[in-house]
């Protein structure tokens, strides 16, 4: 952007100052844009994965073993779950279960975790950490990701 | 196989195969835990006894099963009888009404979280083999 000179002055100071400010702002906006892109990319990738699972598991027998189609309530709850996941959460593998629910799975080294959402306001989960410690249970899921779940997800960062 | 068409007794070192018909049930190296979850219709996971079969024979079973179920075979995941029966209450029972080498993984708990835990453990023991 070209700054017009101050009337009656030929001093280049204002112009230099404006140029400096531009130089400062452009890298900042690049950083902002790339951070924003990274955030939206992660959420968009997870939502893409959910939509892919919904497509693939939309009809009965999608697994060749008479699985039930993915339910709308489980899809909707999973959509909300993804929106609420902390930004640092690694991408999950998302798919259907034989009884029509959405499953999220993470695997890293000798640790693995699976959780399912049925649309009933709860998260059912199981985890194996470092190949030895096993956990399973369920937590209410209303308007935030249960702390138990984020604690486990920390292991997959 | 016995001459009277009853299945031979299971041995712990026997290999079992779970045929996979959905790409969402594995990644490039491992099967997903959800691939082992039991059917909601009978609470069983269908597998085949592949002990001493050649690769060609194993894939032939998978292809036949896929055609019967109108599903395209993507791969299979192998695990031993020992690795199944080491998981909680799980057991393997031959069920030959549709195929002489067919069996079911039974004994899945009614608690959903516990079922997930069992499936996760099976997935860690299993090997993935994709169709060429």
HADDOCK unambig.tbl for C-alpha pairs under 7 A between the chains (distance, minus, plus):
assign (segid A and resid 62 and name CA) (segid B and resid 22 and name CA) 6.94 0.50 0.50
assign (segid A and resid 63 and name CA) (segid B and resid 21 and name CA) 5.47 0.50 0.50
assign (segid A and resid 63 and name CA) (segid B and resid 22 and name CA) 5.34 0.50 0.50
assign (segid A and resid 64 and name CA) (segid B and resid 21 and name CA) 5.82 0.50 0.50
assign (segid A and resid 64 and name CA) (segid B and resid 69 and name CA) 5.84 0.50 0.50
assign (segid A and resid 64 and name CA) (segid B and resid 71 and name CA) 5.63 0.50 0.50
assign (segid A and resid 67 and name CA) (segid B and resid 39 and name CA) 6.57 0.50 0.50
assign (segid A and resid 95 and name CA) (segid B and resid 24 and name CA) 5.68 0.50 0.50
assign (segid A and resid 97 and name CA) (segid B and resid 34 and name CA) 5.93 0.50 0.50
assign (segid A and resid 98 and name CA) (segid B and resid 37 and name CA) 6.86 0.50 0.50
assign (segid A and resid 98 and name CA) (segid B and resid 39 and name CA) 5.80 0.50 0.50
assign (segid A and resid 98 and name CA) (segid B and resid 40 and name CA) 6.49 0.50 0.50
assign (segid A and resid 99 and name CA) (segid B and resid 40 and name CA) 5.60 0.50 0.50
assign (segid A and resid 124 and name CA) (segid B and resid 113 and name CA) 5.58 0.50 0.50
assign (segid A and resid 125 and name CA) (segid B and resid 113 and name CA) 5.64 0.50 0.50
assign (segid A and resid 125 and name CA) (segid B and resid 116 and name CA) 6.81 0.50 0.50
assign (segid A and resid 126 and name CA) (segid B and resid 113 and name CA) 6.13 0.50 0.50
assign (segid A and resid 126 and name CA) (segid B and resid 116 and name CA) 5.70 0.50 0.50
assign (segid A and resid 126 and name CA) (segid B and resid 117 and name CA) 4.93 0.50 0.50
assign (segid A and resid 127 and name CA) (segid B and resid 117 and name CA) 6.81 0.50 0.50
assign (segid A and resid 136 and name CA) (segid B and resid 113 and name CA) 5.48 0.50 0.50
assign (segid A and resid 136 and name CA) (segid B and resid 114 and name CA) 6.30 0.50 0.50
assign (segid A and resid 136 and name CA) (segid B and resid 117 and name CA) 6.27 0.50 0.50
assign (segid A and resid 137 and name CA) (segid B and resid 113 and name CA) 5.22 0.50 0.50
assign (segid A and resid 138 and name CA) (segid B and resid 113 and name CA) 6.72 0.50 0.50
